[in-house]
Amino acid sequence: MNRQLHKFGVTTLSDADGIKRIVSLLKKYGQPNDLIVVSAMGNTTSLLMNWVNLSKENPVEANRTLQMIRHQYLIHASALLKKPESVTLPFLDDILTLSARLDQTLTEATYAEIVGHGEIWAARLLTAYLNQQGMPAEFIDARRFLTAERHVLPTLLTVPSQQKLQPILTEHADKYLVISGYISQNDAGETVLLGRHGADYSATKTAALADIEQVTIWGEIAGVYSADPNLVKNASLLSLLRLDEATELARLSAPILHPNSLQPVSEAMLKLRLRSTREPEKGFTQVEHLLASSAQGKIVTHHNQIGLIELVIPLSQDIKQWENQFYTWLQQLQLNPMALSLDENERTLKLVYPNELIDDIFIKFKGLPLPTESTSIRYDLAMLGIIGANICQNSLQMMRFFQQIKNQPIELIWQSPQNISVVAILRQPVTRELLKNVHDDLFRAHKTIGLVVLGKGEVAKTWLQLYQQEREKMAARSHFDFTLMGIVASQKAWLDYQGLSHLTVNHLDQLFEQHAKELQPAELLNWLSLHPFDELVLLDITASDFIAEHYINYAKHGFHVVSANKRAAAFPLGRYHQIEEAFSLAGSYWLYNATVGSGLPITTIVHDLVESGDKILSVEGTFSNSLAWLFYQYDGSTPFSELVEQAWLQGLMERDPREDLFGYDALRKLVITARSAGYALDNHTVKCHGLIPKQLADLSITDFFEQLSQVDDDIYQRYQAAQEDGLVLRYIARFHAPNQATIQLEAIDPEDNIAKTLPGENLFMIKSQWYRDNPLVIHGPSSGKAMTAGAILSDLNRLTKLI
C-alpha cells in the first residue's frame, strides 16, 4: 500500500483524549505504514520558552515552570499508558540533560535544543500508545534525517535529508513512523528550529523526501475558510484551493499554514489536504496544482501583530540601482516581506513583517551592504488582505475592498506582482466588525438588478455613458450587481438576459439596428416578467404617454421604475393615484426626481422637508428651461418666432416646441412638485396661460413654424410695456398651498431672483413653515443631457437603498 503522511498539531495533542482521537483517526483514515508528524503537546513549547527565559532572571519562576512541564507530561502519560515508564524515564532524563544545558552559556543552538523537545516528547508518547493499541509504531527524532541551514526562516536541504531518511524507511517499512516536527539539525550537529508552525514544513518536506503523494494536515478546523471562522460566523469552507493561493495565504502569515510548507508541495506535486480532527466528515480543503482560474477573491486574511522596517535612501544613491541591489540581498537572505512600498519622492522604503520575526530581521538589516540614511522599526500595525487568483484584475471586488477600508488609517496598500493578493497595512488592529464587513461585502451573494432603458435618444445615450463609467462604484456602494439587459425604442427592442455585453454608446444606433427585434407591448411585458434577476428596474427616458400608461402593468409585475418622463407623475389626479397605489401594493418603487429640475433635486428636497415635519406653503420659479432661455435672450431685435426656432434647432426645447409654448412642460413640473409636497393638485385647477393660440396645436411642425410669427407682435408689445416700467419678462410658475397654481408670462423687477436666472439655469423658491420669512432658494444649472442623466442615476442610487 502507498504510504500517506499525517500531521497533527498542538491543539489535537493537548491532552490524553486528543491522542486517543488521533489513534481513532489513523484506524479509520490511515494504514499501518503511514508516517505521522507531530507538534508539541498543548502549551509545552511556550512553557519551554518561558523556562529558558526565566532561568537566568528568575530561577524560582523558572523552577515552577519546569514543574508544570513535568506535571503535565507525567499526568498525560499515566492516563494513556499501562506502563508509562517507557516514556516517563526518557522524559526525566531529558529534563536533567536540558537543565544542565541551562547552567552553561545559552547559545542559539542550546535554545533550539531545549525548546524543540516538546515535539520529541509528544512523538514518544503517541508511539507508545499506538503500540499499546496493537498498531506497531516507531519513534523517529527528525534530527536523524532533516538537515537544515540556520536562517530567520530555515531551509531544509533535500539531498542530505533524503540520503538519511531512506534507510529509516526501509528498516521500518511495516510500521507507523511517528516523527517529531519543528526540529532539524545542521551540519554541525546543532538543533535548528523551523519557525512558526514549522511542523507543517517538516511534514510536507518529509513526504517529498519519502516519495509520498498524499499529505493530510489535521487541525481544529476543517481547512481553509473564506475568513477566520472563529471571527466571521458565515465564513465558508473552501473545498478546493489553488496551490499559489495557499502559498500566498501562508506567505501572509495565516496561522493555518507555514510559509515554507508549500514549497515541497509544489516541487514534489504532493496532494495536500487540510482536515478537522473533531469533525473529519464535515469536509476538507484540497490544495490542487491548478493553473487556470477566473479573477476572483477567495479569502479575507488578517494579522494584528505586524511590524514595519523603514529605510531612508541617501541622496547620493541612484534609487533604481540601490533598489535592485537591495532586492537581490533580500532574496539571498530569504527576507522577502509580506508587503512593501517605495516612495521615490521621499526616498523611503517600507517593508512589512510579522512581529515575531521582525526583530531578527531588523538585526540582519543592520548588516545591509548598502548605505542608508536611517533605519527604523515599528510594531503597532495590522494587515488586512484578500487572496485569490488574479484578484487584482477583478475591478469590482477591488472597488468593494477599497470602499470598506476608505475610512481606516492606512499606512500603505500593496498588490502582489502575481495579482494574487491585495494587502492594506493599517495603523490600528483589524476589528471583528471590519473583518466581517469586508468578508460579507466580497463574498456574500449580492443581489442582482436587471436594467432596461426605455428610449435611445440623446439623454438615454448620455445616461448609458454615465452608467458604464459609474457601474462598478455603484455596485461597491450598494452591494448590488447591475446588468444592463435591454434597450427599448418604439416597436423594437434589443434584449438579452445575459446583458448587452457588446454595447458601445458611440455605436448604439448601429448596434441597435443589428440586434433589436420588433416586439409588441404584450410580448415585451412577457419577456420582462421572465427575467432572472432579484430586481428589475425600468428607466423611462422618453416623453411617451403610451409608456406612462403602462406603469400600472409594470408595478403589477413587481418592476421598479425610474422616470425622466414627466407624463405619468403629472397625469390627472385619479390616474396618478392609481399608479401610486399599484406600486405600493406590489412593494415596488417609482422614483421621478429627474422629471423636475433635472440635476437639481427639487422633488427630493420638498419630499424630505415634508417627511421631516415641515409644511410647504408655496413654490415659485422658472419651471421651464426653454422659456427661461427665450426670455433671457429676447430683446425685441429678433422676432420671437425666429428665436423659438433657433432654440428648437439647438435642442433647447421639447421635441414638439408647443409643449413648452403652451406651458404644458412647466405645468407638469409644477403639478409634480406640488404632489411631492403632499398636495392633491390636479392639472385642470392650474391656471396655465400659454404663449401661443390654441389653433396652432394641431398643425404639423412645419406649418406650426410657418404660422408662429403671428405671436411676434403680442410678445413685442408686452416686452416694450415691461421695458417702459423698468421690468423684464419671465415665464413663471407659482404654487400656493393648498391648490392655487398659475403659470404665465410676467413682468418682474430685474433685481428679483427669478429675473437673474441665467440661460441653462433654474431657480426655485420654497416657502414653508420653517422657511416662511427667508425662502429656501434652489438655484443652479439644470438643463442639458448630462444633468438629466445624472438625476436618473441619482434616483437609481436612491432605489438601491430602498430595496
VOGU-3710 file (C-alpha; in Angstrom, 3 decimals, decimal comma):
1> mnrqlhkfgv> 0,000/0,000/0,000  1,176/3,545/-0,768  2,200/5,394/2,336  0,432/8,555/3,430  1,649/11,230/5,813  -0,465/12,720/8,608  0,484/15,793/10,585  -1,172/16,591/13,934  -0,919/19,965/15,674  -0,674/21,225/19,229
11> ttlsdadgik> -4,407/21,534/19,863  -5,065/17,908/18,930  -2,155/16,810/21,130  -3,209/18,967/24,059  -4,198/16,048/26,321  -4,700/12,295/26,559  -8,120/12,469/24,896  -6,529/14,225/21,904  -4,026/11,405/21,465  -6,829/8,839/21,679
21> rivsllkkyg> -8,650/10,780/18,951  -5,553/10,656/16,757  -5,386/6,889/17,044  -9,076/6,598/16,124  -8,480/8,748/13,052  -5,487/6,673/11,997  -7,558/3,492/12,286  -10,215/4,980/10,000  -8,202/7,082/7,561  -4,676/5,662/7,800
31> qpndlivvsa> -2,776/2,462/7,108  -0,052/0,576/9,037  2,962/2,037/7,214  1,928/5,728/7,306  4,203/8,496/8,520  2,973/10,745/11,322  4,494/14,139/12,092  3,531/15,764/15,402  3,838/19,106/17,105  4,380/19,527/20,838
41> mgnttsllmn> 1,537/18,870/23,264  -0,648/21,871/24,035  1,381/24,741/25,509  4,578/22,765/26,038  6,653/24,827/23,608  5,555/28,084/25,249  6,412/26,688/28,694  9,839/25,596/27,469  10,479/29,074/26,080  9,474/30,589/29,442
51> wvnlskenpv> 11,694/28,121/31,297  14,695/29,150/29,239  13,980/32,883/29,501  13,395/32,761/33,261  16,339/30,505/34,103  18,804/33,384/34,444  16,483/36,183/35,585  14,132/34,412/37,978  15,236/30,875/38,983  12,228/30,418/41,280
61> eanrtlqmir> 9,720/31,077/38,495  11,842/29,000/36,133  11,603/26,048/38,516  7,823/26,479/38,809  7,570/26,438/35,019  9,676/23,274/34,870  7,473/21,584/37,453  4,419/22,497/35,360  6,016/20,885/32,291  6,832/17,717/34,297
71> hqylihasal> 3,385/17,529/35,878  1,508/17,877/32,579  3,538/15,262/30,754  3,509/12,704/33,562  -0,255/13,119/34,017  -0,931/12,536/30,290  1,435/9,545/30,151  -0,205/7,908/33,183  -3,670/8,489/31,688  -2,730/6,831/28,407
81> lkkpesvtlp> -0,282/4,061/29,131  -0,427/0,922/31,235  3,364/1,127/31,563  4,100/4,865/31,395  7,742/4,423/32,428  8,590/3,611/28,786  8,209/7,335/28,084  8,465/8,967/31,510  12,010/7,692/32,219  13,429/9,098/28,947
91> flddiltlsa> 11,471/12,300/29,633  13,012/12,724/33,108  16,458/12,009/31,679  15,883/14,738/29,100  14,879/17,194/31,859  18,181/16,537/33,662  20,180/16,947/30,464  18,397/20,142/29,448  18,746/21,608/32,942  22,485/21,056/32,683
101> rldqtlteat> 22,479/22,850/29,338  20,885/25,867/31,017  23,743/26,044/33,502  26,041/26,748/30,578  26,226/29,770/28,284  22,959/29,998/26,380  23,504/29,831/22,625  21,036/29,769/19,763  21,709/26,051/19,332  21,088/25,336/23,041
111> yaeivghgei> 17,866/27,365/22,963  16,691/25,371/19,926  17,551/22,042/21,527  15,563/22,824/24,668  12,548/24,404/23,004  12,359/21,638/20,364  11,983/18,858/22,910  8,229/19,312/23,155  7,840/17,573/19,780  10,146/14,737/20,850
121> waarlltayl> 8,121/14,031/23,983  4,813/14,147/22,082  6,115/11,760/19,414  7,346/9,271/22,039  4,011/9,320/23,851  1,962/8,794/20,669  4,303/5,992/19,578  3,908/4,187/22,902  0,119/4,486/22,787  -0,049/3,180/19,197
131> nqqgmpaefi> 2,000/0,130/20,183  -0,229/-0,413/23,218  -3,219/-0,393/20,829  -1,647/-3,090/18,688  -0,596/-0,679/15,954  3,172/-1,189/15,525  4,927/2,169/15,571  8,443/3,575/15,769  9,519/6,952/17,171  11,841/8,920/14,877
141> darrfltaer> 13,690/12,017/16,026  13,521/14,232/12,930  17,056/15,407/13,577  18,209/11,983/12,427  17,443/12,932/8,838  16,165/16,512/8,431  19,164/18,702/7,635  18,853/22,487/7,562  20,770/25,713/7,330  20,133/28,243/10,092
151> hvlptlltvp> 18,306/31,351/8,809  15,474/33,570/10,035  13,309/31,117/8,056  15,485/27,984/7,851  15,539/25,902/4,692  15,625/22,095/4,743  18,224/20,580/2,427  16,902/17,912/0,078  19,902/15,720/-0,824  21,420/15,045/2,623
161> sqqklqpilt> 17,969/14,728/4,216  16,831/12,183/1,646  20,022/10,136/1,993  19,495/9,866/5,743  15,765/9,127/5,515  15,836/6,219/3,062  17,464/3,685/5,427  14,956/4,570/8,129  12,022/3,954/5,757  13,497/0,631/4,659
171> ehadkylvis> 14,158/-0,528/8,199  10,614/0,231/9,371  8,621/-0,483/6,218  5,639/-2,028/8,026  5,280/0,375/10,945  3,794/3,742/11,659  6,699/6,160/11,865  5,988/8,887/14,416  8,287/11,825/13,644  8,941/14,936/15,686
181> gyisqndage> 8,035/18,118/13,843  9,513/21,621/14,100  13,118/20,496/14,600  16,030/19,655/12,321  19,803/19,607/12,536  22,611/21,421/10,743  25,947/20,001/9,599  27,499/20,913/12,949  25,017/18,651/14,755  23,120/21,593/16,260
191> tvllgrhgad> 19,336/21,693/16,586  17,655/24,110/14,177  14,043/25,187/14,755  11,884/25,559/11,635  9,926/28,572/12,827  6,263/29,246/13,481  4,151/26,200/12,597  7,347/24,538/11,440  5,831/21,088/11,923  3,843/21,683/8,718
201> ysatktaala> 7,125/22,278/6,900  8,549/19,121/8,483  5,519/17,192/7,231  5,439/18,321/3,604  9,239/18,111/3,249  9,325/14,617/4,768  6,565/13,498/2,397  8,534/14,833/-0,579  11,701/13,105/0,632  9,828/9,787/1,078
211> dieqvtiwge> 8,021/9,993/-2,305  4,666/10,115/-0,520  1,826/11,622/-2,600  -0,894/12,273/-0,015  -0,370/14,590/2,978  -3,146/15,398/5,455  -2,645/18,209/7,943  -5,117/17,615/10,747  -6,231/20,581/12,832  -9,076/22,059/14,823
221> iagvysadpn> -10,910/23,372/11,770  -11,814/21,615/8,565  -9,450/23,539/6,315  -9,164/26,969/4,766  -12,183/29,214/5,143  -13,053/32,424/3,348  -12,161/34,168/6,646  -11,313/33,140/10,187  -14,444/31,128/11,149  -13,867/31,996/14,809
231> lvknasllsl> -14,449/35,666/13,975  -16,722/35,514/10,923  -19,513/33,043/11,573  -20,698/32,852/7,967  -17,225/32,167/6,562  -17,386/29,255/4,134  -15,079/26,262/3,846  -13,141/26,221/0,573  -13,181/22,659/-0,699  -10,583/23,464/-3,359
241> lrldeatela> -7,693/25,900/-3,160  -5,084/26,590/-5,799  -1,527/25,966/-4,704  -0,476/29,532/-5,454  -3,406/30,830/-3,396  -2,429/28,581/-0,488  1,184/29,715/-0,832  0,153/33,353/-0,707  -2,008/32,661/2,338  0,988/31,127/4,080
251> rlsapilhpn> 3,272/33,974/2,972  0,902/36,452/4,588  1,375/34,619/7,900  -2,001/32,929/8,084  -1,857/30,595/11,113  -3,129/27,609/9,186  -0,009/27,159/7,027  3,765/27,586/7,397  5,420/29,960/4,892  7,770/27,205/3,661
261> slqpvseaml> 5,367/24,285/3,976  4,009/24,593/0,443  7,313/24,658/-1,360  7,672/20,841/-1,158  4,034/20,514/-2,242  4,895/22,404/-5,402  8,221/20,723/-6,106  7,032/17,148/-5,489  3,448/17,643/-6,758  2,070/16,481/-3,407
271> klrlrstrep> -1,627/16,158/-2,763  -2,241/18,268/0,329  -5,427/18,033/2,365  -6,411/20,128/5,391  -8,926/18,407/7,670  -10,518/18,656/11,119  -9,748/16,108/13,828  -13,010/16,833/15,628  -15,293/16,802/12,589  -13,479/14,785/9,912
281> ekgftqvehl> -16,683/14,195/7,947  -17,506/17,898/7,774  -15,329/18,346/4,718  -11,795/19,445/3,953  -9,714/21,727/1,788  -7,750/20,105/-1,014  -4,773/22,087/-2,296  -4,505/21,480/-6,021  -1,910/22,216/-8,687  -4,270/24,212/-10,866
291> lassaqgkiv> -3,299/26,886/-13,347  -6,390/28,392/-14,951  -8,839/30,346/-12,825  -11,143/33,307/-13,139  -10,245/36,574/-11,432  -11,893/36,051/-8,073  -11,024/36,727/-4,453  -11,491/33,718/-2,172  -10,075/34,573/1,247  -10,015/37,558/3,570
301> thhnqiglie> -6,963/37,272/5,805  -5,709/39,470/8,613  -2,894/39,719/11,136  -2,848/42,128/14,077  0,793/41,624/15,042  2,585/43,299/12,181  5,741/45,408/12,170  7,380/47,706/9,665  11,010/48,450/8,879  11,632/51,799/7,217
311> lviplsqdik> 14,787/52,631/5,279  15,716/56,083/4,011  17,911/56,004/0,899  20,701/58,607/0,874  20,577/61,373/-1,729  23,937/60,200/-3,021  22,435/56,899/-4,223  20,688/56,216/-7,528  17,315/54,869/-6,394  16,856/52,244/-9,132
321> qwenqfytwl> 20,354/50,861/-8,748  20,085/50,853/-4,954  16,670/49,162/-5,161  17,895/46,372/-7,451  20,872/45,620/-5,211  18,671/45,679/-2,130  16,140/43,201/-3,537  18,934/40,852/-4,546  20,240/40,971/-0,982  16,741/40,297/0,388
331> qqlqlnpmal> 16,354/37,181/-1,748  19,777/35,866/-0,829  18,918/36,082/2,872  15,326/34,888/2,325  13,931/38,031/3,941  11,144/38,736/1,474  8,495/40,923/3,176  4,731/40,465/3,363  4,318/43,837/1,659  6,446/46,804/0,734
341> sldenertlk> 6,192/50,367/-0,504  8,787/52,631/-2,103  8,191/56,382/-2,107  10,729/57,730/-4,580  9,967/61,365/-3,722  10,608/60,755/-0,028  13,315/58,180/-0,861  11,710/55,910/1,734  11,308/52,131/1,543  8,847/50,414/3,899
351> lvypnelidd> 8,909/46,639/4,435  6,308/44,697/6,425  6,974/41,559/8,504  5,240/39,673/11,337  6,245/40,938/14,781  7,597/37,524/15,756  10,229/37,747/13,007  10,869/41,449/12,730  13,470/41,796/15,496  15,689/39,116/13,967
361> ifikfkglpl> 15,162/40,613/10,518  15,974/44,103/11,790  19,291/42,795/13,106  20,004/41,404/9,640  19,223/44,828/8,182  21,929/46,313/10,355  24,357/44,328/8,205  22,885/45,611/4,940  25,773/46,090/2,490  24,192/49,278/1,137
371> ptestsiryd> 24,263/52,799/2,570  21,123/54,093/4,318  20,420/57,475/5,814  18,387/55,898/8,600  16,749/52,614/9,578  13,773/52,397/11,948  11,292/49,802/13,180  7,638/49,864/14,284  5,443/47,188/15,862  1,998/48,794/16,019
381> lamlgiigan> 0,480/47,812/12,676  -2,031/45,308/11,306  -2,620/43,647/7,963  -5,889/43,101/6,113  -5,868/41,463/2,711  -7,793/39,465/0,150  -6,376/36,494/-1,723  -7,472/34,861/-4,941  -6,085/34,091/-8,380  -5,976/37,311/-10,439
391> icqnslqmmr> -7,875/39,204/-7,729  -6,155/42,455/-8,706  -7,853/42,195/-12,100  -11,311/41,885/-10,538  -12,144/45,565/-10,512  -15,488/45,084/-8,759  -14,043/43,195/-5,773  -11,110/45,598/-5,592  -13,538/48,510/-5,556  -15,561/46,879/-2,763
401> ffqqiknqpi> -12,406/46,245/-0,731  -11,240/49,846/-1,058  -14,740/51,087/-0,252  -14,685/49,157/3,038  -11,247/50,409/4,142  -11,520/54,007/2,931  -12,053/55,327/6,474  -9,297/53,215/8,025  -5,876/54,682/8,968  -3,881/53,207/6,099
411> eliwqspqni> -0,091/53,044/6,200  0,264/51,510/2,751  -1,528/49,368/0,178  0,314/46,676/-1,724  -0,699/44,461/-4,632  1,284/41,305/-5,335  3,154/41,230/-8,665  1,323/37,974/-9,462  -2,080/39,689/-8,968  -2,955/37,097/-6,349
421> svvailrqpv> -3,439/39,377/-3,337  -4,045/42,940/-2,283  -2,961/43,987/1,201  -3,739/47,029/3,319  -1,384/47,781/6,214  -3,333/49,630/8,903  -2,197/51,728/11,852  -4,722/50,064/14,165  -5,872/46,484/14,730  -8,334/44,835/12,383
431> trellknvhd> -11,578/44,567/14,319  -14,045/41,715/14,087  -16,561/44,158/12,612  -14,203/45,333/9,860  -13,213/41,763/9,016  -16,865/40,716/8,826  -17,845/43,731/6,721  -15,063/43,137/4,199  -15,850/39,425/4,032  -19,585/39,902/3,633
441> dlfrahktig> -19,183/42,605/1,020  -16,813/40,498/-1,053  -18,316/37,051/-0,774  -21,941/37,130/0,214  -24,440/36,625/-2,561  -25,039/40,144/-3,811  -28,491/40,915/-5,108  -28,725/41,364/-8,838  -30,530/44,175/-10,601  -31,523/43,993/-14,235
451> lvvlgkgeva> -31,803/47,337/-16,018  -33,899/48,132/-19,089  -33,647/51,539/-20,733  -36,796/52,796/-22,414  -35,694/55,228/-25,107  -32,460/55,719/-27,024  -32,371/59,451/-27,573  -29,524/61,759/-26,617  -30,367/61,749/-22,907  -30,524/57,936/-22,916
461> ktwlqlyqqe> -27,132/57,747/-24,644  -25,655/60,163/-22,136  -27,048/58,083/-19,298  -25,584/54,898/-20,792  -22,145/56,510/-20,907  -22,505/57,642/-17,305  -23,702/54,184/-16,242  -20,740/52,440/-17,852  -18,441/54,874/-16,074  -20,073/54,551/-12,648
471> rekmaarshf> -21,332/50,960/-12,622  -18,565/49,438/-10,514  -18,644/52,275/-7,978  -22,402/51,849/-7,674  -22,005/48,108/-7,151  -19,339/48,649/-4,496  -21,511/51,138/-2,614  -24,826/49,371/-2,911  -23,982/45,641/-2,678  -25,948/45,064/-5,884
481> dftlmgivas> -24,650/43,687/-9,162  -26,087/45,525/-12,160  -26,778/44,094/-15,614  -27,996/46,237/-18,494  -30,301/43,726/-20,154  -32,317/45,796/-22,597  -32,856/48,945/-24,627  -36,340/49,603/-25,987  -37,305/52,177/-28,612  -40,659/52,453/-30,424
491> qkawldyqgl> -41,683/48,974/-31,567  -38,201/47,430/-31,367  -36,086/46,162/-28,503  -32,532/44,865/-28,009  -32,880/42,374/-25,162  -30,575/39,835/-23,553  -30,837/38,405/-20,034  -27,031/37,938/-20,072  -26,514/41,644/-20,643  -25,715/43,810/-23,647
501> shltvnhldq> -22,024/42,966/-23,468  -21,166/44,376/-26,903  -22,674/47,780/-26,229  -20,594/50,817/-27,069  -22,539/54,042/-26,804  -20,776/55,658/-29,761  -22,181/52,908/-31,988  -25,527/52,479/-30,233  -27,670/53,217/-33,290  -25,852/50,711/-35,489
511> lfeqhakelq> -25,757/48,043/-32,769  -29,434/48,572/-32,001  -30,387/48,070/-35,641  -28,218/44,947/-35,736  -29,563/43,282/-32,570  -33,036/44,738/-31,990  -36,193/42,847/-32,851  -39,756/44,025/-33,269  -41,875/43,354/-30,202  -45,448/44,139/-29,358
521> paellnwlsl> -46,026/45,670/-25,895  -47,558/42,424/-24,600  -44,570/40,415/-25,868  -42,157/42,813/-24,209  -44,025/42,653/-20,914  -43,986/38,853/-21,014  -40,234/38,791/-21,716  -39,570/41,203/-18,858  -41,686/39,146/-16,464  -39,413/36,107/-17,003
531> hpfdelvlld> -36,228/37,972/-16,023  -33,712/36,052/-13,824  -32,717/38,947/-11,542  -33,589/39,751/-7,941  -34,960/43,105/-9,049  -35,851/44,682/-12,389  -35,673/48,442/-12,954  -37,127/50,201/-15,969  -35,532/53,557/-16,779  -38,100/55,595/-18,676
541> itasdfiaeh> -36,088/58,172/-20,619  -38,868/59,076/-23,027  -41,658/61,631/-23,277  -44,224/58,979/-24,139  -47,792/58,949/-22,843  -48,062/55,384/-24,158  -45,228/54,128/-21,945  -46,525/56,106/-18,966  -49,896/54,372/-19,373  -48,119/51,024/-18,828
551> yinyakhgfh> -46,712/51,953/-15,392  -49,540/50,125/-13,638  -48,682/46,942/-15,540  -45,008/47,374/-14,647  -45,944/47,735/-10,991  -48,187/44,661/-11,047  -45,208/42,602/-12,262  -43,054/43,896/-9,410  -40,830/46,086/-11,576  -39,386/49,345/-10,291
561> vvsankraaa> -39,489/52,474/-12,459  -37,055/55,371/-12,510  -38,530/58,049/-14,693  -37,362/61,143/-16,507  -40,680/61,015/-18,337  -42,981/63,609/-16,736  -46,237/62,215/-18,170  -47,236/59,668/-15,513  -46,343/61,828/-12,494  -48,483/64,640/-13,982
571> fplgryhqie> -51,436/62,514/-15,090  -54,887/63,647/-13,920  -55,088/63,109/-10,187  -57,222/59,951/-10,287  -54,914/58,183/-12,696  -51,850/59,335/-10,749  -53,242/57,833/-7,545  -53,970/54,555/-9,352  -50,310/54,310/-10,387  -49,100/55,155/-6,882
581> eafslagsyw> -51,405/52,537/-5,384  -50,247/49,895/-7,874  -46,599/50,372/-6,873  -47,489/50,409/-3,196  -49,471/47,152/-3,422  -46,656/45,470/-5,348  -43,981/46,620/-2,908  -42,163/48,284/-5,798  -40,829/51,808/-6,151  -41,435/54,605/-8,619
591> lynatvgsgl> -38,915/57,449/-8,474  -39,109/60,527/-10,654  -36,766/63,160/-9,268  -35,362/63,606/-12,802  -38,706/64,964/-14,010  -38,288/68,365/-12,344  -35,162/70,472/-12,224  -33,053/67,807/-13,927  -29,896/67,913/-11,837  -31,498/69,999/-9,069
601> pittivhdlv> -33,172/67,649/-6,535  -36,364/69,683/-6,182  -38,875/66,922/-5,539  -36,439/65,121/-3,236  -35,888/68,222/-1,097  -39,594/69,056/-0,977  -40,481/65,482/-0,042  -37,756/65,328/2,627  -38,924/68,611/4,184  -42,455/67,275/4,487
611> esgdkilsve> -41,276/63,973/5,946  -39,180/65,935/8,457  -42,300/67,656/9,801  -42,225/70,858/7,761  -45,174/72,108/5,685  -44,741/73,593/2,225  -46,580/76,898/1,768  -45,536/77,856/-1,761  -43,137/77,033/-4,582  -42,272/79,518/-7,320
621> gtfsnslawl> -39,726/79,544/-10,074  -38,676/79,110/-13,680  -40,015/75,635/-14,227  -39,366/75,784/-17,974  -35,685/75,776/-19,019  -36,677/76,591/-22,591  -38,762/79,636/-21,796  -36,218/80,883/-19,269  -33,656/80,833/-22,084  -36,038/82,513/-24,571
631> fyqydgstpf> -36,961/85,466/-22,370  -33,421/85,992/-21,123  -32,321/86,251/-24,769  -35,293/88,186/-26,118  -34,618/91,908/-26,576  -37,023/92,737/-29,399  -34,306/92,824/-32,074  -35,065/89,293/-33,256  -38,692/88,240/-33,723  -39,853/85,857/-31,023
641> selveqawlq> -40,780/83,193/-33,610  -37,229/83,163/-35,007  -35,752/82,891/-31,510  -38,047/79,923/-30,812  -36,868/78,202/-33,994  -33,214/78,796/-33,038  -33,789/77,289/-29,605  -35,605/74,303/-31,094  -32,843/73,644/-33,643  -30,254/73,772/-30,853
651> glmerdpred> -32,169/71,126/-28,889  -33,099/73,546/-26,101  -36,818/72,801/-26,353  -39,026/69,741/-26,268  -39,218/67,687/-29,455  -42,549/69,423/-30,073  -41,901/73,058/-29,006  -45,614/73,565/-28,349  -45,140/71,528/-25,143  -43,111/74,488/-23,873
661> lfgydalrkl> -45,058/77,320/-25,514  -48,461/76,151/-24,311  -46,942/75,843/-20,825  -47,554/72,082/-20,646  -43,969/71,255/-19,680  -43,998/73,814/-16,855  -47,474/72,665/-15,808  -46,375/69,049/-15,430  -43,344/70,065/-13,361  -45,427/72,301/-11,116
671> vitarsagya> -48,030/69,574/-10,577  -45,315/67,017/-9,762  -43,681/69,394/-7,262  -46,978/70,151/-5,517  -47,787/66,443/-5,281  -44,321/65,787/-3,825  -45,200/68,367/-1,165  -48,264/66,318/-0,257  -50,949/68,340/-2,065  -53,564/66,788/-4,359
681> ldnhtvkchg> -53,097/69,311/-7,133  -54,875/68,382/-10,353  -53,969/69,626/-13,803  -57,266/71,359/-14,549  -57,011/73,514/-11,412  -53,792/75,139/-12,653  -54,362/78,434/-14,452  -51,928/77,910/-17,286  -51,553/80,809/-19,753  -49,713/79,715/-22,853
691> lipkqladls> -47,860/81,964/-25,269  -49,454/80,758/-28,499  -53,074/80,439/-29,708  -54,867/77,099/-29,477  -55,352/76,862/-33,254  -51,618/76,103/-33,645  -51,963/72,885/-31,654  -52,987/70,523/-34,452  -50,637/71,721/-37,186  -47,614/69,859/-38,432
701> itdffeqlsq> -44,265/71,124/-37,145  -43,532/72,736/-40,495  -46,886/74,526/-40,630  -46,535/75,483/-36,982  -43,284/77,334/-37,557  -44,703/78,994/-40,660  -47,594/80,426/-38,633  -45,733/81,101/-35,382  -44,924/84,676/-36,462  -48,491/85,674/-35,617
711> vdddiyqryq> -47,441/85,857/-31,933  -44,469/88,168/-32,592  -46,373/91,447/-32,240  -48,026/90,439/-28,979  -44,731/89,373/-27,411  -43,019/92,546/-28,630  -45,717/94,788/-27,188  -45,530/93,043/-23,814  -41,765/93,385/-23,900  -41,996/97,114/-24,683
721> aaqedglvlr> -44,526/97,685/-21,880  -42,259/95,917/-19,413  -39,255/97,962/-20,560  -41,142/101,218/-20,056  -41,865/100,177/-16,459  -38,232/99,102/-15,898  -39,226/95,452/-15,722  -38,262/92,248/-17,550  -40,367/89,377/-18,920  -40,111/85,953/-17,347
731> yiarfhapnq> -42,323/82,873/-17,690  -43,056/81,882/-14,093  -44,892/79,028/-12,412  -46,305/79,576/-8,938  -47,985/77,224/-6,482  -49,624/78,396/-3,236  -50,983/75,770/-0,888  -53,353/74,073/-0,977  -54,461/74,368/-4,620  -53,724/77,773/-6,135
741> atiqleaidp> -51,404/77,487/-9,125  -50,623/79,774/-12,042  -48,260/79,603/-14,995  -47,887/82,758/-17,070  -45,611/85,351/-18,593  -44,974/88,096/-16,031  -43,174/91,427/-15,939  -40,955/91,480/-12,839  -38,229/93,606/-11,300  -34,759/92,947/-12,806
751> edniaktlpg> -33,421/92,560/-9,233  -35,854/89,755/-8,484  -34,007/86,450/-8,025  -36,098/84,863/-10,745  -35,160/87,634/-13,179  -31,471/86,954/-12,615  -31,718/83,325/-13,643  -29,271/82,712/-16,488  -29,869/80,550/-19,554  -29,370/76,904/-18,709
761> enlfmiksqw> -30,309/77,512/-15,078  -33,392/77,010/-12,998  -34,424/78,726/-9,806  -36,978/77,530/-7,292  -38,071/79,424/-4,187  -39,684/77,315/-1,487  -41,601/78,849/1,408  -42,555/76,607/4,280  -43,266/76,881/7,965  -39,510/76,671/8,530
771> yrdnplvihg> -38,621/78,900/5,581  -41,518/81,365/5,723  -39,602/84,651/6,062  -36,424/83,571/4,339  -37,348/81,240/1,451  -35,232/78,235/0,615  -33,723/79,014/-2,807  -32,504/76,201/-5,030  -30,590/77,699/-7,906  -28,225/76,172/-10,386
781> pssgkamtag> -27,720/74,550/-13,770  -30,465/72,108/-14,529  -30,770/71,773/-18,243  -28,879/69,532/-20,585  -28,364/65,858/-21,210  -25,665/65,379/-18,582  -27,735/66,898/-15,795  -30,787/64,788/-16,590  -28,664/61,640/-16,897  -27,120/62,409/-13,517
791> ailsdlnrlt> -30,550/62,842/-11,939  -31,631/59,448/-13,296  -28,503/57,824/-11,881  -29,114/59,538/-8,557  -32,616/58,044/-8,429  -31,172/54,618/-9,226  -28,758/55,000/-6,311  -31,658/56,002/-4,052  -33,610/52,976/-5,206  -30,802/50,592/-4,167
801> kli> -31,026/51,983/-0,638  -34,788/51,440/-0,572  -34,665/47,822/-1,703
//
